[in-house]
Amino acid sequence: MSYQVLARKWRPKSFQDMVGQSHVLKALSNALDQDRLHHAYLFSGTRGVGKTTLARILAKCLNCDNGVSSNPCGECSACVAIDEGRFIDLIEVDAASRAKVEETRDLMDNVQYAPTNGRYKVYLIDEIHMFSNHSFNALLKTLEEPPPHVKFLLATTEPKKLPVTILSRCLQFNLSHLTNDQIAKQVEMILKEESINTDQPSIELIARGADGSMRDALSLLDQAIAYGGGALEESQVRAMMGTIDSADLNGLIQALIDADAEALLNTIESIALQSPDFDSLLSELLSLLQKIAIIQVLPENSNNLLKENKTLVEFATAMNKEDTQLYYQIGMVGRKDLYLAPDAKSGFEMVMIRMLAFRPMAAGEIANKTQTLKPSSPAKKETPKATASHQAKSVESIPVTVTPEQVEESLPVNDTQVKKSDNEWQNMIEEMGLKGLTKELAGNCVIKSRTDTKIELALTPSQEHLLNTSQKDRIEQAIKTQYGTEITLDIVLENSDNETPAETKARLERERQKAAENSVNSDPTVQSLLDTFNGSIDQDSIQPQ
């Protein structure tokens, strides 16, 4: 027996076999069971969602030997004949190839005759929007008042092209796109029944590539099985569909987490060698970010399937929720503007660079901003009163520059400071060149003990959220690279008498800020201006250099 493609082999034979479309199935089932049948039905929707299949099942429900119901037996002569496409009272018409008015008139001339074998004569007209205006006119009268033994089942992908006179004579059912989950579950069931080895990422790729169409999904599945030699593997399915490897996508996410621009651009260059569709690539990246965002809002004891993906769980732990949302939003906006870029690669690069550039500062990071006092430009001669009023307004929010020398002179003395800075660990962090969240985790630790073979760090309990296996392993690898391969790292949650590098940095910034404010507030020139013009200093404008 010749091979039968999956789209035909697994075509649903009853309402229970249909995937999705519950709103249509419920209405049809109730109409059949309550004997409230209309004479004309119009099924609309995109390709591959089940329009023709639904019409054939309805034809079986109408002509089953066991009577009209929503559950045809599937075994009687009428059901078997309809399944095999040889039922004489089911007249299937392809409107695209029979659009002429003469052919439509010939078709309508036979409507008056009673069915040969079945209970109803069913006319299934596919792609009816292809009919000409004359053909629609020839169909109108019969469609409005057909003989009691005739049912019209119309199917179209473009209902807007149908005349309103046709639409008003039919019950209209709009079949919706199938979701990726619905397609994935059906594909998984078929693979299990066909005894074909697969993995979950392959199923997800096929479901996403089908774009809401079950027929497209089964065609892709047929192609993937042939390409993989009877089995499905993610790498082969990606190669067949022209999508990039998941490792490259993970590399992009990791570069964002580490705030590593060089690694990010190198990964994009590597991807570009595969000639990808950058719009699809950005779509996959957004899908990955969406999964990470879901994991981040799930509780620890959740049974969600995404929790089983260790890579995604690590990403979700390493990233802030705010960062994930920001990256997703930037990607969404960037995808909309991708076609405006000089070329797709440069457009994709700019989207990724934008994610890095607009990444919020981590805790403890201080922006190096400089405020300068610009000299006043010569102004027109004004009356003393007007001039004083104008200058008073400008002094109220005067920006001030404070030199490093002024700051040093005003720094408070910390002889009574209880905590001592861990300069040794701070120097090690700088020597190892840590970046991003890895550097932030290290900056919130102090050395508890150190030997030739082991370094033990104490992490402030309030910063426990920074600690995860991935970041710890990166610090340990950096230590081994810099100081020797025999050294191991252990991090414990414990308060320390020593000050962490992050605390030291924050304290020094506070002291510098306080010194700058003291220097400005005590400056004789500034005080003279304030007294003369009755002004005030905007304290937020004072920034140490």
WOFEN-V57632 format. One record per helix or strand of 3 or more residues. SS is the DSSP state (a for helix, b for strand). FROM is the first residue (numbers start at 0). LEN is the number of residues. If there is no record, write none. Layout:
ss:SS from:FROM len:LEN
ss:SS from:FROM len:LEN
This chain:
ss:a from:5 len:4
ss:a from:14 len:3
ss:a from:21 len:12
ss:b from:39 len:5
ss:a from:50 len:13
ss:a from:76 len:7
ss:b from:89 len:5
ss:a from:100 len:9
ss:b from:120 len:6
ss:a from:127 len:3
ss:a from:132 len:12
ss:b from:149 len:7
ss:a from:158 len:3
ss:a from:163 len:4
ss:b from:170 len:4
ss:a from:179 len:14
ss:a from:199 len:11
ss:a from:213 len:14
ss:a from:233 len:8
ss:a from:245 len:13
ss:a from:260 len:12
ss:a from:277 len:20
ss:a from:304 len:4
ss:a from:309 len:9
ss:a from:320 len:16
ss:a from:337 len:3
ss:a from:343 len:14
ss:a from:383 len:12
ss:b from:399 len:3
ss:a from:403 len:7
ss:a from:422 len:10
ss:a from:435 len:8
ss:b from:444 len:6
ss:b from:453 len:6
ss:a from:460 len:6
ss:a from:468 len:15
ss:b from:487 len:6
ss:a from:500 len:21
ss:a from:523 len:10
ss:a from:538 len:3
ss:b from:541 len:3
